[in-house]
Amino acid sequence: MLRAYIREGDRLAPTDFDPAAGTELTGAVWYSLTDPTREEDKFVEACLGIDIPTRREMQDIEPSARLYSEEGAEFMTITALIEDEAGQVVKTPITFVLRNDQLVTVRYADPKPFRLYERLVSRPTTGELGGERVMIGLLESFIDRLAQLLENTGDGIDQISREVFGNKVKKPTRKTRDLQSLIERIGKKGDVLTLARESLVSITRLTSFHQTLGSADVKATKELRQGLKTLQRDAAALSDHAAFLSDKITFLLDATLGLINLEQNQIIKIFSVAAVVFLPPTLVASIYGMNFEFMPELSWPLGYPFALGLMVLSAIVPYAFFKRSGWL
């Protein structure tokens, strides 16, 4: 789908455009391509004199394939985060093409920051409404979204921390199962943080690349330069916060694994003590179970109750010793 945003006074008016209709499009500041067809790519290429990167080219991870300048146009690709149908956070590439203060965005998903910013630019605003400002505004929306994501992830990590260190269950096996489910939740939070840091790094690279190419542009307003610096500071601050949360995730994972090991050791200790407690009665029963012809107790009327009492006593003595020593 191709949606063009045309300047109308102090706002941008969205227009859904169909290249097959054969009409001309003039005065567009922002060309928004969402899952574009080949005809839509060709139309935008003809309007701006550029080559729109393909979806495969957008997925390349090399910096030279994500950030480059060609024929006076800047091609910049970031890693954005979206939620799939299952509610899981996944990444998707989004390309910004900036030429002559006209912006082209190419995406194959519908991130929430795009929807929010599209409604924002449709309202009256102050300042210049150029492609560079639109790009900075979109990046600010992505930064805000990442900040909210990190905040929610941090709250989830705090909840997991309270469950790890405040969960006291009398049944060790049940507690072990609870801790194992916590490990899965910790792993999911770690995946989200990894994706968030990857997205923040891509935004930081984009702003640095754009500033390097635009450093000689005397037409860049003070507001735009300040906006880029603010983006870099916000991205750096969020990266530090994501690193802090990653360290906390690692600590919680180690602590959870340690608690699972303690619970398993407790179970093994119980079995070991039980084996030692029942060893003397087993020895007594084995002795009186031997089939020798001459055994003094065979003709004794109290031999059977004596053997039973001896087995009970031999079990009580080690149990009492272990209990007094604090092993149980």
C-alpha positions as CSV (number, residue, x, y, z in Angstrom):
1,M,0.0,0.0,0.0
2,L,1.2,3.5,-0.9
3,R,0.1,6.4,1.2
4,A,1.4,9.9,0.4
5,Y,1.4,12.8,2.9
6,I,1.0,16.1,1.2
7,R,1.7,19.4,2.9
8,E,-1.5,21.4,3.5
9,G,-0.7,24.5,5.4
10,D,0.5,23.5,8.9
11,R,-0.3,19.8,8.6
12,L,0.2,16.8,6.4
13,A,-2.8,15.3,4.7
14,P,-2.7,11.5,4.1
15,T,-3.7,10.3,0.6
16,D,-4.0,6.7,-0.4
17,F,-2.6,6.6,-3.8
18,D,-3.0,3.9,-6.5
19,P,-0.2,4.1,-9.2
20,A,-2.4,2.1,-11.6
21,A,-4.9,5.0,-11.8
22,G,-2.3,6.9,-13.8
23,T,-2.7,10.2,-11.8
24,E,0.2,12.4,-10.9
25,L,1.3,13.0,-7.3
26,T,2.9,16.4,-6.5
27,G,3.9,18.1,-3.3
28,A,4.3,14.9,-1.3
29,V,6.6,15.1,1.7
30,W,6.4,11.5,2.9
31,Y,5.8,8.4,0.9
32,S,4.7,5.6,3.2
33,L,5.1,2.2,1.6
34,T,3.6,-0.7,3.5
35,D,4.1,-4.2,2.0
36,P,4.5,-2.5,-1.4
37,T,3.8,-4.0,-4.7
38,R,6.3,-3.8,-7.5
39,E,4.2,-1.1,-9.3
40,E,4.2,1.0,-6.2
41,D,8.0,0.7,-5.8
42,K,8.5,1.7,-9.4
43,F,6.2,4.7,-9.0
44,V,8.1,6.1,-6.0
45,E,11.4,5.4,-7.8
46,A,10.2,7.4,-10.7
47,C,9.1,10.3,-8.5
48,L,12.4,10.6,-6.6
49,G,14.9,9.0,-8.9
50,I,16.0,6.3,-6.4
51,D,16.0,2.5,-6.1
52,I,13.8,1.2,-3.4
53,P,15.5,-1.7,-1.5
54,T,13.9,-5.0,-1.6
55,R,12.7,-6.9,1.5
56,R,15.7,-9.2,1.3
57,E,18.1,-6.3,1.1
58,M,16.4,-4.7,4.2
59,Q,17.1,-7.8,6.2
60,D,20.9,-7.7,5.7
61,I,22.8,-7.1,8.9
62,E,25.9,-5.6,7.5
63,P,26.2,-1.8,8.3
64,S,27.2,-1.1,4.7
65,A,23.8,-2.7,3.5
66,R,21.8,-0.8,6.1
67,L,23.4,2.6,6.0
68,Y,24.6,4.1,2.7
69,S,24.3,7.0,0.4
70,E,23.5,6.8,-3.3
71,E,22.8,9.4,-5.8
72,G,22.2,12.1,-3.2
73,A,19.8,10.0,-1.2
74,E,20.4,8.5,2.3
75,F,19.3,4.9,2.8
76,M,18.9,4.0,6.5
77,T,17.4,0.8,7.9
78,I,16.6,0.2,11.6
79,T,15.3,-2.8,13.5
80,A,11.9,-2.1,14.9
81,L,9.9,-4.2,17.3
82,I,6.3,-5.4,16.9
83,E,3.9,-7.9,18.5
84,D,2.9,-10.9,16.4
85,E,-0.5,-12.6,16.5
86,A,0.6,-14.6,19.5
87,G,1.5,-11.5,21.5
88,Q,5.2,-12.2,21.2
89,V,7.7,-9.4,20.5
90,V,9.5,-9.9,17.2
91,K,11.7,-7.6,15.1
92,T,11.1,-6.2,11.6
93,P,13.3,-4.0,9.4
94,I,12.1,-0.5,8.4
95,T,14.0,1.6,5.8
96,F,14.1,5.4,5.7
97,V,15.1,7.0,2.4
98,L,15.7,10.7,2.6
99,R,16.3,12.9,-0.5
100,N,15.8,16.6,-1.0
101,D,13.9,16.7,2.3
102,Q,11.4,14.1,1.0
103,L,11.1,10.9,3.0
104,V,10.2,7.4,1.9
105,T,9.5,4.7,4.5
106,V,9.5,1.0,3.5
107,R,8.0,-1.6,5.9
108,Y,6.4,-5.0,5.8
109,A,4.6,-4.7,9.1
110,D,2.5,-2.1,11.0
111,P,4.3,-1.0,14.1
112,K,2.3,1.0,16.6
113,P,4.7,4.1,16.5
114,F,3.7,4.5,12.8
115,R,0.0,4.6,13.6
116,L,0.5,7.1,16.4
117,Y,2.7,9.4,14.4
118,E,0.4,9.3,11.4
119,R,-2.4,10.7,13.5
120,L,0.0,13.3,14.9
121,V,1.1,14.8,11.6
122,S,-2.5,15.0,10.4
123,R,-3.1,17.7,13.1
124,P,-2.0,21.3,12.8
125,T,1.6,21.9,14.1
126,T,4.3,24.5,14.1
127,G,7.7,24.4,12.4
128,E,8.8,23.0,9.1
129,L,7.0,19.9,7.7
130,G,9.9,18.4,5.8
131,G,10.9,14.8,5.3
132,E,13.8,15.1,7.8
133,R,11.5,16.3,10.5
134,V,9.0,13.5,9.8
135,M,11.9,10.9,10.1
136,I,13.0,12.4,13.4
137,G,9.4,12.3,14.7
138,L,9.0,8.7,13.7
139,L,12.3,7.8,15.5
140,E,11.1,9.6,18.6
141,S,7.9,7.5,18.5
142,F,10.0,4.4,18.3
143,I,12.1,5.6,21.2
144,D,9.0,6.3,23.3
145,R,7.7,2.8,22.4
146,L,11.0,1.2,23.4
147,A,11.0,3.1,26.7
148,Q,7.5,1.8,27.5
149,L,8.6,-1.7,26.6
150,L,11.6,-1.5,28.8
151,E,9.4,-0.2,31.7
152,N,7.0,-3.0,31.3
153,T,9.8,-5.5,31.1
154,G,11.4,-4.1,34.2
155,D,8.1,-4.4,36.1
156,G,7.9,-8.0,35.0
157,I,11.4,-8.7,36.2
158,D,10.6,-7.2,39.6
159,Q,7.6,-9.5,39.9
160,I,9.8,-12.5,39.0
161,S,12.3,-11.4,41.6
162,R,9.7,-11.3,44.3
163,E,8.5,-14.7,43.3
164,V,12.0,-16.1,43.3
165,F,13.1,-14.8,46.7
166,G,9.7,-14.7,48.4
167,N,8.1,-18.0,47.3
168,K,8.0,-20.4,50.2
169,V,6.3,-23.6,49.5
170,K,6.4,-26.6,51.9
171,K,6.4,-29.2,49.2
172,P,9.9,-29.1,47.5
173,T,8.7,-30.8,44.4
174,R,6.0,-28.3,43.8
175,K,8.4,-25.4,44.4
176,T,10.8,-26.9,42.0
177,R,8.1,-26.9,39.3
178,D,7.3,-23.3,40.1
179,L,10.9,-22.3,39.7
180,Q,11.2,-24.1,36.4
181,S,8.2,-22.1,35.1
182,L,10.0,-18.9,36.3
183,I,13.0,-19.8,34.2
184,E,10.8,-19.8,31.1
185,R,9.5,-16.4,32.0
186,I,13.0,-15.1,32.7
187,G,14.1,-16.4,29.3
188,K,11.3,-14.6,27.5
189,K,12.2,-11.3,29.3
190,G,15.8,-11.8,28.3
191,D,14.8,-12.2,24.6
192,V,12.8,-9.0,24.7
193,L,15.7,-7.1,26.2
194,T,18.0,-8.5,23.5
195,L,15.6,-7.3,20.8
196,A,15.3,-3.9,22.4
197,R,19.0,-3.4,22.6
198,E,19.4,-4.4,19.0
199,S,16.7,-1.9,18.0
200,L,18.3,0.9,20.1
201,V,21.7,0.2,18.5
202,S,20.2,0.5,15.0
203,I,18.6,3.8,15.9
204,T,21.9,5.1,17.3
205,R,23.7,4.1,14.1
206,L,21.1,5.8,12.0
207,T,21.3,9.1,13.8
208,S,25.2,9.1,13.7
209,F,25.2,8.2,10.0
210,H,22.7,11.0,9.2
211,Q,24.6,13.6,11.3
212,T,27.8,12.7,9.5
213,L,26.3,13.2,6.0
214,G,24.3,16.2,7.1
215,S,27.1,18.0,9.0
216,A,27.9,20.2,6.0
217,D,24.2,21.0,5.4
218,V,23.8,24.7,6.4
219,K,20.1,24.5,5.8
220,A,19.6,22.1,8.8
221,T,17.7,24.1,11.4
222,K,18.7,24.2,15.0
223,E,15.5,22.4,16.0
224,L,16.4,19.4,13.8
225,R,20.0,19.2,15.0
226,Q,18.8,19.4,18.6
227,G,16.2,16.7,17.8
228,L,18.9,14.3,16.6
229,K,21.1,15.0,19.6
230,T,18.1,14.3,21.9
231,L,17.5,11.0,20.0
232,Q,21.0,9.9,20.6
233,R,20.9,10.8,24.3
234,D,17.6,9.0,24.8
235,A,18.8,5.9,22.9
236,A,22.0,5.8,24.9
237,A,20.1,6.2,28.2
238,L,17.7,3.4,27.2
239,S,20.6,1.2,26.2
240,D,22.2,1.6,29.6
241,H,18.9,0.8,31.2
242,A,18.5,-2.3,29.0
243,A,22.0,-3.4,30.0
244,F,21.1,-3.0,33.7
245,L,18.0,-5.1,33.2
246,S,20.0,-7.8,31.3
247,D,22.4,-8.0,34.3
248,K,19.4,-8.4,36.6
249,I,18.0,-11.1,34.3
250,T,21.3,-13.0,34.6
251,F,21.3,-12.7,38.3
252,L,17.8,-13.9,38.6
253,L,18.6,-16.9,36.3
254,D,21.6,-17.9,38.4
255,A,19.6,-17.5,41.6
256,T,16.7,-19.6,40.3
257,L,19.0,-22.3,39.1
258,G,20.7,-22.2,42.5
259,L,17.4,-22.6,44.3
260,I,16.4,-25.5,42.1
261,N,19.7,-27.2,43.0
262,L,19.1,-26.6,46.7
263,E,15.6,-28.2,46.4
264,Q,17.0,-31.2,44.5
265,N,19.8,-31.6,47.1
266,Q,17.2,-31.5,49.8
267,I,15.3,-34.3,48.2
268,I,18.4,-36.4,47.7
269,K,19.3,-35.8,51.4
270,I,16.0,-37.0,52.5
271,F,16.3,-40.2,50.5
272,S,19.9,-40.7,51.8
273,V,18.8,-40.3,55.4
274,A,15.9,-42.6,54.9
275,A,18.2,-45.3,53.5
276,V,20.5,-45.0,56.5
277,V,17.6,-45.1,59.0
278,F,16.2,-48.3,57.5
279,L,19.6,-50.0,57.1
280,P,19.9,-51.3,60.7
281,P,16.3,-52.8,60.7
282,T,17.2,-54.5,57.4
283,L,20.3,-55.9,58.9
284,V,18.4,-57.3,61.9
285,A,15.8,-58.8,59.7
286,S,18.4,-60.4,57.5
287,I,20.2,-62.0,60.5
288,Y,17.0,-63.6,61.8
289,G,16.0,-64.6,58.3
290,M,18.9,-66.9,57.9
291,N,18.1,-70.6,57.6
292,F,20.7,-72.1,59.9
293,E,19.8,-75.2,61.9
294,F,21.2,-74.0,65.2
295,M,20.1,-70.5,66.2
296,P,19.6,-69.7,69.9
297,E,16.5,-67.6,69.4
298,L,14.6,-70.1,67.3
299,S,13.2,-71.9,70.3
300,W,12.7,-68.8,72.4
301,P,9.0,-67.8,72.8
302,L,9.8,-64.1,72.9
303,G,12.2,-64.2,69.9
304,Y,9.7,-62.8,67.4
305,P,8.7,-59.8,69.5
306,F,12.3,-59.3,70.4
307,A,13.4,-59.1,66.8
308,L,10.6,-56.6,65.9
309,G,11.5,-54.4,68.9
310,L,15.2,-54.5,67.9
311,M,14.3,-53.4,64.4
312,V,12.2,-50.5,65.6
313,L,14.8,-49.4,68.1
314,S,17.6,-49.6,65.5
315,A,15.5,-47.3,63.2
316,I,14.7,-44.8,66.0
317,V,18.3,-44.3,67.2
318,P,19.7,-43.0,63.8
319,Y,16.6,-41.0,63.2
320,A,17.0,-39.3,66.5
321,F,20.7,-38.7,65.9
322,F,20.0,-37.1,62.5
323,K,17.2,-35.0,63.9
324,R,19.4,-33.7,66.8
325,S,22.2,-32.9,64.4
326,G,19.9,-30.8,62.2
327,W,20.2,-33.0,59.1
328,L,16.4,-33.3,58.9
